[in-house]
């Protein structure tokens, strides 16, 4: 961490600008259908269960995850430089895990 508690460039999380620079993500966010879905989810987070299988929603989530994967995770000051500069590993299973959990919750809430 830099002096004053401000993280070095290599330690930062993605910013809004990183997401805006992703042309594919930006074009999806400009899609009226995606805007409607995410507005609905913002107003009522439970509606994500209705939309999580939508291909465009899955693509948005994958693109957001990829922005986080491009950023190295924060490290301790004592970590070696090789570990700090190694690219983050992409774990495509994360999105699938989230989808499975949402499906399980949807099935559980439907059977109550």
BALOBA-1460 file (C-alpha; in Angstrom, 3 decimals):
// residues 112
<rec num="1" residu="x" x="0.000" y="0.000" z="0.000"/>
<rec num="2" residu="x" x="1.305" y="3.426" z="-0.883"/>
<rec num="3" residu="x" x="1.925" y="6.179" z="1.632"/>
<rec num="4" residu="x" x="-1.289" y="7.599" z="3.054"/>
<rec num="5" residu="x" x="-3.214" y="4.355" z="2.607"/>
<rec num="6" residu="x" x="-3.820" y="4.833" z="-1.131"/>
<rec num="7" residu="x" x="-3.372" y="1.513" z="-2.939"/>
<rec num="8" residu="x" x="-0.757" y="1.123" z="-5.655"/>
<rec num="9" residu="x" x="-2.126" y="0.656" z="-9.165"/>
<rec num="10" residu="x" x="-1.466" y="-3.114" z="-8.961"/>
<rec num="11" residu="x" x="-3.564" y="-3.380" z="-5.775"/>
<rec num="12" residu="x" x="-6.738" y="-1.678" z="-6.935"/>
<rec num="13" residu="x" x="-10.129" y="-3.139" z="-7.702"/>
<rec num="14" residu="x" x="-11.746" y="-2.372" z="-11.063"/>
<rec num="15" residu="x" x="-13.274" y="1.078" z="-11.313"/>
<rec num="16" residu="x" x="-16.373" y="2.265" z="-13.115"/>
<rec num="17" residu="x" x="-14.025" y="3.445" z="-15.867"/>
<rec num="18" residu="x" x="-12.707" y="-0.115" z="-16.294"/>
<rec num="19" residu="x" x="-16.260" y="-1.329" z="-16.824"/>
<rec num="20" residu="x" x="-17.051" y="1.537" z="-19.219"/>
<rec num="21" residu="x" x="-13.921" y="0.766" z="-21.233"/>
<rec num="22" residu="x" x="-15.205" y="-2.763" z="-21.843"/>
<rec num="23" residu="x" x="-17.058" y="-2.209" z="-25.131"/>
<rec num="24" residu="x" x="-18.992" y="-5.477" z="-24.951"/>
<rec num="25" residu="x" x="-20.214" y="-4.756" z="-21.424"/>
<rec num="26" residu="x" x="-21.096" y="-1.179" z="-22.358"/>
<rec num="27" residu="x" x="-23.089" y="-2.316" z="-25.357"/>
<rec num="28" residu="x" x="-25.000" y="-4.827" z="-23.221"/>
<rec num="29" residu="x" x="-25.833" y="-2.095" z="-20.695"/>
<rec num="30" residu="x" x="-27.199" y="0.025" z="-23.538"/>
<rec num="31" residu="x" x="-29.602" y="-2.781" z="-24.488"/>
<rec num="32" residu="x" x="-33.126" y="-1.715" z="-23.364"/>
<rec num="33" residu="x" x="-33.964" y="-5.278" z="-22.322"/>
<rec num="34" residu="x" x="-30.898" y="-5.465" z="-20.037"/>
<rec num="35" residu="x" x="-31.645" y="-2.002" z="-18.649"/>
<rec num="36" residu="x" x="-35.173" y="-3.126" z="-17.768"/>
<rec num="37" residu="x" x="-33.960" y="-6.362" z="-16.167"/>
<rec num="38" residu="x" x="-31.273" y="-4.687" z="-14.045"/>
<rec num="39" residu="x" x="-33.642" y="-1.890" z="-13.007"/>
<rec num="40" residu="x" x="-36.097" y="-4.548" z="-11.892"/>
<rec num="41" residu="x" x="-33.336" y="-6.387" z="-9.983"/>
<rec num="42" residu="x" x="-32.189" y="-3.110" z="-8.398"/>
<rec num="43" residu="x" x="-35.735" y="-2.377" z="-7.219"/>
<rec num="44" residu="x" x="-36.366" y="-5.940" z="-6.029"/>
<rec num="45" residu="x" x="-33.228" y="-8.115" z="-5.687"/>
<rec num="46" residu="x" x="-35.372" y="-11.271" z="-5.447"/>
<rec num="47" residu="x" x="-36.208" y="-10.891" z="-9.146"/>
<rec num="48" residu="x" x="-32.695" y="-12.038" z="-10.011"/>
<rec num="49" residu="x" x="-34.118" y="-15.538" z="-9.593"/>
<rec num="50" residu="x" x="-36.388" y="-14.855" z="-12.571"/>
<rec num="51" residu="x" x="-33.583" y="-13.538" z="-14.764"/>
<rec num="52" residu="x" x="-30.427" y="-15.435" z="-13.835"/>
<rec num="53" residu="x" x="-30.787" y="-17.893" z="-16.747"/>
<rec num="54" residu="x" x="-31.220" y="-15.135" z="-19.320"/>
<rec num="55" residu="x" x="-28.249" y="-15.375" z="-21.738"/>
<rec num="56" residu="x" x="-27.643" y="-11.619" z="-21.754"/>
<rec num="57" residu="x" x="-27.697" y="-11.440" z="-17.946"/>
<rec num="58" residu="x" x="-25.215" y="-14.315" z="-17.777"/>
<rec num="59" residu="x" x="-22.979" y="-12.525" z="-20.293"/>
<rec num="60" residu="x" x="-23.072" y="-9.305" z="-18.217"/>
<rec num="61" residu="x" x="-22.100" y="-11.266" z="-15.101"/>
<rec num="62" residu="x" x="-19.251" y="-13.007" z="-16.958"/>
<rec num="63" residu="x" x="-17.925" y="-9.688" z="-18.238"/>
<rec num="64" residu="x" x="-18.081" y="-8.121" z="-14.765"/>
<rec num="65" residu="x" x="-16.252" y="-11.144" z="-13.343"/>
<rec num="66" residu="x" x="-13.602" y="-10.834" z="-16.065"/>
<rec num="67" residu="x" x="-12.891" y="-7.238" z="-14.993"/>
<rec num="68" residu="x" x="-12.259" y="-8.441" z="-11.441"/>
<rec num="69" residu="x" x="-10.135" y="-11.322" z="-12.722"/>
<rec num="70" residu="x" x="-7.933" y="-8.877" z="-14.656"/>
<rec num="71" residu="x" x="-7.098" y="-7.030" z="-11.434"/>
<rec num="72" residu="x" x="-4.564" y="-8.734" z="-9.156"/>
<rec num="73" residu="x" x="-5.879" y="-9.333" z="-5.649"/>
<rec num="74" residu="x" x="-4.614" y="-7.041" z="-2.875"/>
<rec num="75" residu="x" x="-1.454" y="-8.378" z="-1.272"/>
<rec num="76" residu="x" x="0.360" y="-7.914" z="2.007"/>
<rec num="77" residu="x" x="3.316" y="-5.560" z="1.980"/>
<rec num="78" residu="x" x="5.597" y="-8.521" z="2.624"/>
<rec num="79" residu="x" x="4.448" y="-10.471" z="-0.457"/>
<rec num="80" residu="x" x="7.086" y="-11.132" z="-3.086"/>
<rec num="81" residu="x" x="7.013" y="-9.150" z="-6.336"/>
<rec num="82" residu="x" x="6.429" y="-12.255" z="-8.484"/>
<rec num="83" residu="x" x="3.206" y="-13.003" z="-6.633"/>
<rec num="84" residu="x" x="2.111" y="-9.359" z="-6.945"/>
<rec num="85" residu="x" x="2.652" y="-9.232" z="-10.710"/>
<rec num="86" residu="x" x="1.241" y="-12.661" z="-11.597"/>
<rec num="87" residu="x" x="-2.037" y="-12.322" z="-13.538"/>
<rec num="88" residu="x" x="-5.172" y="-13.353" z="-11.690"/>
<rec num="89" residu="x" x="-6.509" y="-16.802" z="-12.531"/>
<rec num="90" residu="x" x="-9.888" y="-16.791" z="-14.201"/>
<rec num="91" residu="x" x="-12.318" y="-19.116" z="-12.534"/>
<rec num="92" residu="x" x="-15.243" y="-19.522" z="-14.917"/>
<rec num="93" residu="x" x="-16.837" y="-21.892" z="-12.412"/>
<rec num="94" residu="x" x="-17.667" y="-18.940" z="-10.128"/>
<rec num="95" residu="x" x="-20.537" y="-17.800" z="-12.355"/>
<rec num="96" residu="x" x="-21.822" y="-21.358" z="-12.687"/>
<rec num="97" residu="x" x="-21.670" y="-21.764" z="-8.881"/>
<rec num="98" residu="x" x="-23.724" y="-18.599" z="-8.419"/>
<rec num="99" residu="x" x="-26.260" y="-19.799" z="-10.973"/>
<rec num="100" residu="x" x="-26.547" y="-23.216" z="-9.255"/>
<rec num="101" residu="x" x="-27.103" y="-21.542" z="-5.867"/>
<rec num="102" residu="x" x="-29.771" y="-19.263" z="-7.342"/>
<rec num="103" residu="x" x="-31.495" y="-22.232" z="-8.971"/>
<rec num="104" residu="x" x="-31.446" y="-24.133" z="-5.670"/>
<rec num="105" residu="x" x="-32.931" y="-21.148" z="-3.857"/>
<rec num="106" residu="x" x="-35.558" y="-20.802" z="-6.564"/>
<rec num="107" residu="x" x="-36.458" y="-24.489" z="-6.277"/>
<rec num="108" residu="x" x="-36.571" y="-24.279" z="-2.474"/>
<rec num="109" residu="x" x="-38.773" y="-21.194" z="-2.486"/>
<rec num="110" residu="x" x="-41.076" y="-22.791" z="-5.061"/>
<rec num="111" residu="x" x="-41.592" y="-25.883" z="-2.939"/>
<rec num="112" residu="x" x="-42.547" y="-23.946" z="0.211"/>
